Amino acid sequence: MGLRSTNGGSAAVPHLLAATAGGVPDQADALRRARAFAEPLLAGEELRSGENTLAHADATAAILQGIGGSEAMQAACYLVYASLHLNKPLEVLTKAFGSNFAELAVETTKLMHFQQQARGGDSAVRVDDPATQTETVRKMLLGFSRDVRVVLLRLASRLQTLRWYAASKRPVSPSMAYEALHVFAPLANRLGIWQIKWELEDLSFRFLEPDTYRTIAKLLDEKRAEREVYMEQLRARLESGLRAYSISATVSGRPKHIYSIVKKMRGKSLNFDQLFDIRALRVVVPNVKDCYTTLSWVHENFTPVESEFDDYIAKPKPNGYQSLHTVVRDDQGRAIEIQIRTQAMHDHAENGVAAHWAYKEAGTKGYAGVSASGEYDAKIAVLRQLLAWGKDLSENPSHRGLFDDRIYVLTPDAAVIELPQGATPVDFAYSVHTNLGHRCRGARVDGAMVPLNTALQSGQTVEITTVKEGRPSRDWLNPDLGYLVSNRAKAKVRAWFNAQAMHETITRGRDAVEKLLQREGKTAIKLEDLATQLGFKSADALFEVVGKDEYSLRNIEVVLRPAEPAEPEEDIQAMVRKPRANNAAHKGGVLVVGVDSLMTQLAKCCKPAPPDDIRGFVTRGKGVSVHRSDCSNFREMAARNEERVIDVTWGIPKAEKLAAVYPVDVSVEATDRQGLLRDISDVFAKEKTNVIGVQTQSVKGMAWMTFTVEVSDSGRLNKVLGIVASVPGVRSARRR
């Protein structure tokens, strides 16, 4: 919880520091001293909820004491709020209480502040966005999981806050109640702290669904007296029966938790009367052998429900919980749930891993300044996984250690940033924003300047120093220098350099195209229009292939040449009488049978070339248009004007055969890829086939290209097309 106001009281600090000056602070009676230190600072102060700050700290310390928390944890309840009044809390508290107390208090203060920032005054993270809320708080807790005591302090504080709201009957922010139910209670469950788990669940459920809560509470109260008499008789029967086996057992009723009842009713679609654990007993015996002896006696004297038996002693739960669970029926058929465990198992079930912690403050070695037994040290490795409670890591071996390779650092505005283990300030900068990464020139970690290749740790606050206009360094991509660990950051740096190379390529291509337009006197042509005419999506796409030398400028020259002006139609007889030189037909490479002086031209629709079978069609004003016999346009014209069709044949003299070439269109369909146009052009070049025009179009990974090539013999073209078809990615290559 955040503070509503701050008061004076710093006069107590110099007095306490004077008492510890010149040596290591005395750790004796640390809890009393911490409260005395905080009391004048917190006098009359209230939290945002309205609860008195000192009273909140007293109650939180009591909760921690109840689950076996150390004096350092209890003392931190006071020092957390006292540190908010100190200019240099870590330095002051270290001098007064030692580094172990000071670090625990300061780390907890950070986490408290970050949660408040994320919640935006308990309203920014709303119930209508539970996934965001759960993930944000999970990340923050993971970021501070290097000292699990910090997490426990927040659990106890949240429980006390909900208790206070319930006692004062004030309304609770839905986001806080939701967070307690879906984040903190599952975390307490993972840590095995049942006392806190059940109470967090019941209190938060009471605030979120008050009507349902009251309904179940009323059902529990209706036959409470009758049920208690029955359970007392059952308890006495169980204790006396076990004494006959020389087992000293403690039998008690198990408390009923409303939220667990509702979950079971909803999860199994049961009515209230169908629940097994409305009548429940807990049996605590001296050792494991007695557990199984007790189970045997229970099954002999009652009728067991076979589907409702669990042996958590042989196979403990992931958080270490052990017990025997069985459901039996009495003579009247009433279901009774019985849990059987040893005292050690019971202590763990109530207090979780906290029951195993043996804290020795000041100057000791161990995890986060804490010493513990071998059993505790073994459990610490598991706690890192338990904090990732979003998935059942322990039940799914493939998820174990899922977050061991992640760290969680913080921005100056308390945003949580998830990074890979070993990440640097440069990784952090790119994770926050690409532009911040490009302009990164320095970094502060927890206020101190560090090299940019420094490995970050969870919980640290990172601030980036930037320049106004910046660019990444190529050194950042050198793995030996250790500037980047994150694949995402590496990709962003590579993308920047690739974009620079692309910009240079486009600039080079633009210069070449603009110089060509100047030579041709076509500077008035719009570059975008020219690119579209050539079959490119944009001018930059044209400049790119020109800059890479994948597209010949000659293709552009062909487009820039003016089209021949259309001649007005003339009477066919006048056109035929038009005098032409005898060699006119030879220049075109066509001999018109019977009309030697007739002007001829090759049709652009089918582009015939020797040795194609050809036919002639007399046009108005343009002489004889020569088509391939299978040309669809020719067939249509011949059907309409049969009298204009004449026989034509190739009549090229041998001396001119090598010099005569004909334009032919070739269609290529291929899977689009980098360098495809270059590879196809290389085939034409190697086969000495001149390309005078190219049009390309690419849609959803497929490319369609039309090449206009010059050939002297269409038969040889088939061989060239066969080679083009063998280019990787080409699906078909054919003459149009």
Secondary structure, 3 states (H helix, E strand, C coil): CCECCCCCCCCHHHHHHHHHCCCCCCCCCHHHHHHHHHHHHHCCCEECCCCEHHHHHHHHHHHHHHCCCCHHHHHHHHHHHHHHHCCCHHHHHHHHHCHHHHHHHHHHHHHHHHHHHHHCCCCCCCCCCHHHHHHHHHHHHHHCCCCHHHHHHHHHHHHHHHHHHHHHCCCCCHHHHHHHHHHHHHHHHHCCCHHHHHHHHHHHHHHHCHHHHHHHHHHHHHCHHHHHHHHHHHHHHHHHHHHCCCCCCEEEECCCCHHHHHHHHHHHCCCHHHCCCCCEEEEEECCHHHHHHHHHHHHHHCEECHHHCEECCCCCCCCCCCCEEEEEECCCCCEEEEEEEEHHHHHHHHHHHHHHCCCCCCCCCCECCECCCHHHHHHHHHHHHHCCCCCCCCCCHHHCCCCCCEEEEECCCCCEEEEECCCCHHHHHHHHCHHHHHCEEEEEECCEEECCCCCCCCCCEEEEEECCCCCCCHHHHCCCCCCCCCHHHHHHHHHHHHHHHHHHHHHHHHHHHHHHHHHHCCCCCCHHHHHHHCCCCCHHHHHHHHHCCCCCHHHHHHHHCCCCCCCCCCCHHHHHHCCCCCCHHHHHCEEECCCCCCCEEECCCCCCCCCCCEEEEECCCCCEEEEECCCHHHHHHHHHCHHHEECEEECCCHHHHCCCCEEEEEEEEEECCCCHHHHHHHHHHHCCCEEEEEEEEEECCEEEEEEEEEECCHHHHHHHHHHHHCCCCEEEEEEC
